[in-house]
């Protein structure tokens, strides 16, 4: 009968940290067989022996330990942990302060829009009424003419200021900023609830998000206000840019699976990214350009018409005025009220800001997809199932519907092949 002999081997500790100072036990097995076996039988037993190279085994164990250390990245000393928590709490207080400031300023600028809208319309319509009364009376009433000219001039000047700052767009900026600051505050509170897993990278990321939001939605009116009539319409960016590990356009030959990711999910996310970029984002950018053009035309024509109406009012009952001056003044004042109502009553500035924020959201989702797909180690990605659920909720879809976008994963797909938008929410 053959007997089995086991010998324990003790290898030295791998790594220098306390978490890795441990002894690794391995077993070396040898089979003893009777000496009276024939040569063929002994050779058969030798072939059955497992060959284990201890050097390779030690290297595999060392790789496993090093990978584990790289992923966990412990905090270090308790003093360092308390310092990171204190920094994050300071950022959380600043975020809470930003939420209140943007909320107060947003309500203030929304009041501006209503006050300016009704004031300008009252000035223009009152001036038209005074001009009509003055023209209908047999005697020349200088007081009515001067009052009408003053009101129309004031309406034109106010329209210049209001069209420059676009109060409805300012209010929408602050509403978006308040919502995003509250979201950032919730994220920081969640990180503070897990103090044991807090790292320096978390603190730096929170600080980068604060700076990105400050840049995207500034608090000052002048200077520092966002351009209300930009030459090029671009999506709003309120998040810090992520560094890409590799070029996401490269086709990966190796399929990465694990951590909630699969080949089917990767193809669905790649197709979703193409649809967002080629259809949803471009559609809202074009709408933004259209609204911007209309708003720009109204912003220029309103003050010009108000100025012409004021000049026509001064020519009422004048020899060169004739019968056209009263008509031009009355009609001009009414037209000023109509244009102002259409521009600021319909809040075209707010609509333009919405059309600029929607592609910004789509661009953010694209960057998150790129960041995950460009990471070759699936364990370092965000969990695939959680990521798919979050993206589906942001687009107003179910997770199962995301699989339908896998057919658009190829870079050769055309926008004509995309029958529907990726987002159902906007």
C-alpha positions as CSV (number, residue, x, y, z in Angstrom):
1,X,0.0,0.0,0.0
2,X,1.2,3.5,-0.8
3,X,1.3,6.0,2.1
4,X,1.0,9.8,2.1
5,X,3.5,12.0,3.9
6,X,2.7,15.6,4.5
7,X,5.2,18.3,5.4
8,X,4.4,21.9,6.4
9,X,6.4,24.7,4.9
10,X,6.6,28.2,6.4
11,X,7.3,31.0,4.0
12,X,8.4,34.5,5.2
13,X,5.9,37.4,5.4
14,X,5.1,39.3,2.2
15,X,4.8,43.0,2.3
16,X,5.9,45.5,4.9
17,X,2.6,46.7,6.5
18,X,1.0,45.2,9.6
19,X,-2.0,44.0,7.7
20,X,0.2,41.7,5.6
21,X,2.6,40.5,8.3
22,X,1.5,37.0,8.5
23,X,3.0,33.6,7.9
24,X,1.8,31.6,4.9
25,X,1.4,27.9,5.4
26,X,1.7,25.6,2.5
27,X,1.7,21.8,2.3
28,X,4.1,19.7,0.3
29,X,2.7,16.1,-0.3
30,X,4.8,13.1,-1.2
31,X,3.6,9.6,-1.9
32,X,5.7,6.7,-0.5
33,X,5.2,3.4,-2.3
34,X,6.6,-0.1,-1.7
35,X,10.0,-0.8,-3.0
36,X,9.0,-4.2,-4.4
37,X,7.0,-2.6,-7.2
38,X,8.0,-3.2,-10.8
39,X,9.7,-0.4,-12.7
40,X,6.6,0.2,-14.8
41,X,4.5,0.5,-11.6
42,X,6.9,2.9,-10.0
43,X,6.9,5.1,-13.2
44,X,3.1,5.1,-13.2
45,X,3.1,6.3,-9.6
46,X,5.6,9.0,-10.4
47,X,3.4,10.3,-13.3
48,X,0.5,10.6,-10.9
49,X,2.4,12.9,-8.5
50,X,1.2,16.6,-8.7
51,X,3.9,19.0,-9.6
52,X,3.7,22.2,-7.6
53,X,6.3,25.0,-8.0
54,X,6.6,26.8,-4.7
55,X,8.1,29.9,-6.4
56,X,5.0,30.3,-8.6
57,X,2.7,29.7,-5.6
58,X,4.5,32.3,-3.6
59,X,4.3,34.8,-6.5
60,X,0.5,34.2,-6.9
61,X,0.0,34.7,-3.1
62,X,2.1,37.9,-3.2
63,X,0.0,39.2,-6.2
64,X,-3.2,38.5,-4.3
65,X,-2.0,40.3,-1.2
66,X,-0.7,43.3,-3.1
67,X,-4.0,43.6,-5.1
68,X,-6.0,43.5,-1.8
69,X,-3.9,46.3,-0.3
70,X,-4.3,48.4,-3.4
71,X,-8.0,48.2,-3.4
72,X,-8.6,48.8,0.3
73,X,-6.2,51.7,0.8
74,X,-6.7,52.0,4.6
75,X,-6.9,55.3,6.3
76,X,-3.8,55.0,8.3
77,X,-3.5,56.6,11.7
78,X,-6.5,57.7,13.7
79,X,-5.2,61.2,13.6
80,X,-5.3,61.2,9.8
81,X,-8.8,59.8,9.9
82,X,-10.0,62.6,12.1
83,X,-8.4,65.2,9.9
84,X,-10.1,63.8,6.8
85,X,-13.5,63.8,8.6
86,X,-12.9,67.4,9.8
87,X,-12.1,68.5,6.2
88,X,-15.2,66.8,4.8
89,X,-17.4,68.4,7.6
90,X,-16.0,71.8,6.6
91,X,-16.9,71.2,3.0
92,X,-20.4,70.0,4.1
93,X,-21.0,73.3,6.0
94,X,-19.9,75.3,2.9
95,X,-22.3,73.3,0.7
96,X,-25.2,73.9,3.1
97,X,-24.4,77.6,3.0
98,X,-24.4,77.6,-0.8
99,X,-27.8,75.9,-0.8
100,X,-29.4,78.7,1.2
101,X,-27.6,81.5,-0.8
102,X,-28.7,80.1,-4.2
103,X,-32.2,79.5,-3.0
104,X,-32.6,83.1,-1.7
105,X,-31.0,84.6,-4.8
106,X,-33.1,82.5,-7.1
107,X,-36.4,83.7,-5.5
108,X,-35.1,87.3,-5.6
109,X,-34.3,87.1,-9.4
110,X,-37.6,85.4,-10.0
111,X,-39.3,88.5,-8.4
112,X,-37.2,90.7,-10.6
113,X,-38.7,89.0,-13.7
114,X,-42.3,89.6,-12.6
115,X,-41.6,93.2,-11.4
116,X,-39.8,94.3,-14.6
117,X,-42.4,92.5,-16.8
118,X,-45.4,94.3,-15.3
119,X,-43.6,97.7,-14.9
120,X,-42.5,97.8,-18.6
121,X,-45.9,96.8,-19.8
122,X,-47.5,99.5,-17.6
123,X,-45.2,102.2,-18.9
124,X,-45.7,101.3,-22.5
125,X,-49.5,101.0,-22.4
126,X,-49.8,104.2,-20.3
127,X,-47.7,106.1,-22.8
128,X,-49.9,104.8,-25.6
129,X,-53.0,105.9,-23.8
130,X,-51.6,109.4,-23.1
131,X,-50.6,109.9,-26.7
132,X,-54.0,108.8,-27.9
133,X,-55.8,111.2,-25.6
134,X,-53.4,114.0,-26.5
135,X,-54.0,113.5,-30.2
136,X,-57.8,113.4,-29.9
137,X,-58.1,116.7,-28.0
138,X,-58.3,119.9,-30.0
139,X,-55.7,121.7,-27.9
140,X,-52.1,120.6,-27.6
141,X,-51.5,119.1,-24.1
142,X,-47.7,119.4,-23.6
143,X,-47.9,117.6,-20.2
144,X,-49.4,114.4,-21.8
145,X,-46.8,114.4,-24.6
146,X,-43.9,114.8,-22.2
147,X,-45.3,112.2,-19.9
148,X,-45.7,109.8,-22.8
149,X,-42.2,110.4,-24.0
150,X,-40.8,109.9,-20.6
151,X,-42.6,106.6,-20.0
152,X,-41.6,105.2,-23.4
153,X,-38.0,106.2,-22.9
154,X,-38.0,104.6,-19.4
155,X,-39.6,101.5,-20.9
156,X,-36.9,101.3,-23.6
157,X,-34.1,101.8,-21.1
158,X,-35.5,99.2,-18.7
159,X,-35.8,96.7,-21.6
160,X,-32.2,97.2,-22.4
161,X,-31.2,96.2,-18.9
162,X,-33.7,93.4,-18.5
163,X,-32.8,91.9,-21.9
164,X,-29.1,92.0,-20.9
165,X,-29.4,90.1,-17.6
166,X,-32.5,87.9,-18.5
167,X,-34.0,87.5,-15.0
168,X,-36.0,84.4,-15.9
169,X,-32.8,82.7,-17.0
170,X,-31.0,83.9,-13.9
171,X,-33.8,82.4,-11.7
172,X,-33.6,79.1,-13.6
173,X,-29.8,79.0,-13.1
174,X,-30.2,79.4,-9.3
175,X,-33.0,76.8,-9.2
176,X,-30.7,74.3,-10.9
177,X,-27.8,75.3,-8.6
178,X,-29.9,74.8,-5.5
179,X,-31.0,71.3,-6.6
180,X,-27.4,70.3,-7.5
181,X,-26.0,71.7,-4.2
182,X,-28.6,69.7,-2.2
183,X,-27.6,66.6,-4.1
184,X,-23.9,67.2,-3.4
185,X,-24.8,67.7,0.3
186,X,-26.5,64.4,0.4
187,X,-23.5,62.7,-1.2
188,X,-21.2,64.2,1.4
189,X,-23.5,63.2,4.3
190,X,-23.4,59.6,3.0
191,X,-19.6,59.7,2.9
192,X,-19.5,61.0,6.5
193,X,-21.7,58.2,7.6
194,X,-19.0,55.7,6.5
195,X,-16.0,57.2,8.3
196,X,-14.0,54.0,8.3
197,X,-13.9,53.9,4.5
198,X,-13.1,57.6,4.0
199,X,-10.0,58.4,2.0
200,X,-8.1,61.5,0.8
201,X,-9.4,60.9,-2.7
202,X,-13.0,61.3,-1.4
203,X,-12.2,64.7,0.2
204,X,-10.4,65.9,-3.0
205,X,-13.3,64.8,-5.1
206,X,-15.8,66.6,-2.9
207,X,-13.7,69.8,-3.2
208,X,-13.5,69.5,-7.0
209,X,-17.3,69.1,-7.2
210,X,-17.7,72.3,-5.1
211,X,-15.4,74.3,-7.4
212,X,-17.1,72.9,-10.5
213,X,-20.6,74.0,-9.3
214,X,-19.3,77.4,-8.3
215,X,-18.0,77.8,-11.9
216,X,-21.1,76.5,-13.6
217,X,-23.6,78.6,-11.5
218,X,-21.9,81.8,-10.2
219,X,-23.5,83.8,-7.6
220,X,-22.4,87.4,-8.7
221,X,-24.6,89.3,-11.2
222,X,-21.9,91.7,-12.5
223,X,-19.2,90.8,-13.1
224,X,-19.1,87.0,-13.4
225,X,-22.6,86.5,-14.8
226,X,-22.9,83.7,-17.4
227,X,-23.2,85.0,-21.0
228,X,-26.9,85.2,-21.9
229,X,-26.4,85.4,-25.7
230,X,-23.4,83.1,-26.4
231,X,-22.0,82.7,-29.9
232,X,-21.9,79.0,-29.6
233,X,-24.5,76.9,-27.6
234,X,-22.7,74.4,-25.4
235,X,-24.1,72.0,-22.7
236,X,-23.7,73.1,-19.2
237,X,-20.9,71.4,-17.3
238,X,-21.3,71.3,-13.5
239,X,-19.1,68.3,-12.6
240,X,-15.3,67.8,-12.5
241,X,-13.9,66.1,-15.5
242,X,-12.7,62.5,-15.0
243,X,-9.4,61.3,-16.3
244,X,-9.8,58.4,-18.8
245,X,-7.7,55.4,-18.3
246,X,-7.5,54.6,-22.0
247,X,-9.1,55.7,-25.3
248,X,-12.8,54.5,-25.0
249,X,-13.1,54.4,-28.8
250,X,-10.7,51.4,-28.9
251,X,-12.5,48.1,-29.3
252,X,-11.5,45.8,-26.5
253,X,-10.8,42.3,-27.5
254,X,-11.1,40.9,-24.0
255,X,-14.6,40.6,-22.4
256,X,-14.7,42.0,-18.8
257,X,-17.1,40.3,-16.6
258,X,-17.8,40.4,-12.9
259,X,-18.8,43.1,-10.3
260,X,-22.3,43.2,-12.0
261,X,-20.8,43.7,-15.5
262,X,-21.3,41.5,-18.5
263,X,-20.7,41.6,-22.2
264,X,-24.4,42.4,-22.8
265,X,-24.3,45.3,-20.3
266,X,-21.2,46.8,-21.8
267,X,-22.7,46.7,-25.3
268,X,-25.9,48.3,-24.0
269,X,-24.0,51.1,-22.3
270,X,-21.9,51.7,-25.4
271,X,-25.0,51.9,-27.6
272,X,-26.8,54.1,-25.1
273,X,-23.8,56.5,-25.1
274,X,-24.0,56.7,-28.9
275,X,-27.7,57.5,-28.9
276,X,-27.3,60.1,-26.2
277,X,-24.6,61.9,-28.1
278,X,-25.9,61.6,-31.7
279,X,-29.7,62.1,-31.0
280,X,-30.6,63.5,-27.6
281,X,-27.7,65.9,-27.1
282,X,-27.7,67.3,-30.6
283,X,-31.5,67.7,-30.6
284,X,-31.5,69.9,-27.5
285,X,-28.6,71.9,-28.7
286,X,-30.5,72.7,-31.9
287,X,-33.5,73.7,-29.9
288,X,-31.3,75.9,-27.7
289,X,-30.0,77.6,-30.8
290,X,-33.5,78.2,-32.1
291,X,-34.7,79.7,-28.8
292,X,-31.6,81.8,-28.5
293,X,-32.1,83.3,-32.0
294,X,-35.7,84.2,-31.2
295,X,-34.8,85.7,-27.8
296,X,-32.0,87.7,-29.4
297,X,-34.3,89.2,-32.0
298,X,-36.9,90.2,-29.4
299,X,-34.1,91.6,-27.1
300,X,-33.0,94.0,-29.9
301,X,-36.3,94.9,-31.5
302,X,-38.1,95.8,-28.2
303,X,-35.9,98.8,-27.1
304,X,-35.6,100.0,-30.7
305,X,-39.4,100.1,-31.1
306,X,-39.8,101.9,-27.7
307,X,-37.3,104.5,-28.8
308,X,-39.0,105.1,-32.2
309,X,-42.4,105.4,-30.4
310,X,-40.9,108.0,-28.0
311,X,-39.7,110.0,-31.0
312,X,-43.0,109.7,-32.7
313,X,-44.7,111.0,-29.5
314,X,-42.6,114.2,-29.7
315,X,-43.7,114.8,-33.2
316,X,-47.4,114.7,-32.4
317,X,-49.1,118.0,-33.5
318,X,-45.9,119.0,-35.2
319,X,-45.8,120.2,-38.8
320,X,-43.7,117.2,-39.9
321,X,-45.6,114.8,-37.7
322,X,-48.8,114.9,-39.6
323,X,-51.3,112.1,-38.9
324,X,-48.8,109.3,-38.8
325,X,-47.0,110.4,-35.6
326,X,-49.9,109.7,-33.2
327,X,-50.5,106.3,-34.9
328,X,-46.9,105.4,-34.7
329,X,-46.7,106.3,-31.0
330,X,-49.8,104.4,-29.9
331,X,-49.1,101.3,-32.0
332,X,-45.4,101.4,-31.0
333,X,-46.3,101.5,-27.3
334,X,-48.7,98.6,-27.7
335,X,-46.1,96.6,-29.7
336,X,-43.5,97.2,-27.0
337,X,-45.9,95.6,-24.4
338,X,-46.6,92.6,-26.7
339,X,-42.9,91.9,-27.4
340,X,-41.9,92.3,-23.8
341,X,-44.7,89.9,-22.7
342,X,-43.7,87.4,-25.3
343,X,-40.0,87.5,-24.3
344,X,-40.2,87.7,-20.5
345,X,-43.7,86.5,-19.9
346,X,-43.0,83.3,-21.8
347,X,-39.6,83.3,-20.1
348,X,-37.5,82.5,-23.2
349,X,-34.3,82.8,-21.1
350,X,-35.5,80.1,-18.8
351,X,-36.4,77.8,-21.7
352,X,-32.9,78.4,-23.2
353,X,-31.3,77.5,-19.9
354,X,-33.4,74.3,-19.7
355,X,-32.3,73.3,-23.3
356,X,-28.7,73.9,-22.2
357,X,-28.9,71.9,-19.0
358,X,-30.6,68.8,-20.7
359,X,-27.6,68.1,-23.0
360,X,-25.3,68.8,-20.0
361,X,-27.0,65.9,-18.1
362,X,-26.6,63.6,-21.2
363,X,-23.0,64.6,-21.5
364,X,-22.4,63.7,-17.9
365,X,-23.9,60.3,-18.4
366,X,-21.7,59.7,-21.4
367,X,-18.6,60.6,-19.4
368,X,-19.6,58.2,-16.6
369,X,-20.1,55.4,-19.2
370,X,-16.7,56.2,-20.7
371,X,-15.1,56.2,-17.3
372,X,-16.4,52.8,-16.4
373,X,-15.9,51.1,-19.8
374,X,-12.3,52.4,-20.0
375,X,-11.4,50.7,-16.7
376,X,-10.0,47.2,-17.6
377,X,-10.3,46.0,-14.0
378,X,-14.1,45.4,-13.5
379,X,-13.5,45.3,-9.7
380,X,-12.4,48.9,-9.8
381,X,-15.6,50.0,-11.7
382,X,-18.8,51.0,-10.1
383,X,-21.1,48.0,-9.7
384,X,-22.7,47.3,-13.0
385,X,-26.2,46.6,-11.8
386,X,-26.2,49.7,-9.6
387,X,-24.8,51.8,-12.4
388,X,-27.4,50.6,-14.9
389,X,-30.2,51.3,-12.4
390,X,-29.0,54.8,-11.7
391,X,-28.6,55.6,-15.5
392,X,-32.1,54.1,-16.2
393,X,-33.7,56.3,-13.5
394,X,-32.0,59.4,-14.9
395,X,-33.4,58.7,-18.3
396,X,-36.9,57.7,-17.1
397,X,-36.5,54.1,-18.3
398,X,-36.4,50.6,-16.8
399,X,-33.2,48.6,-16.6
400,X,-34.5,46.0,-19.1
401,X,-35.1,48.8,-21.7
402,X,-31.4,49.6,-21.7
403,X,-30.7,46.3,-23.4
404,X,-32.4,47.6,-26.6
405,X,-29.6,50.0,-27.2
406,X,-27.0,47.3,-27.7
407,X,-27.7,47.4,-31.4
408,X,-26.2,50.9,-31.5
409,X,-22.9,49.9,-29.9
410,X,-21.1,50.0,-33.2
411,X,-19.4,53.3,-34.1
412,X,-20.7,52.9,-37.7
413,X,-24.3,53.3,-36.7
414,X,-26.1,56.4,-38.0
415,X,-28.6,58.7,-36.4
416,X,-31.2,57.7,-39.0
417,X,-31.2,54.2,-37.6
418,X,-32.2,55.6,-34.1
419,X,-36.0,55.6,-34.0
420,X,-36.4,57.0,-30.5
421,X,-34.6,59.1,-28.0
422,X,-32.6,57.6,-25.1
423,X,-34.3,59.7,-22.5
424,X,-38.0,59.6,-21.8
425,X,-37.8,62.0,-18.9
426,X,-37.3,65.2,-20.9
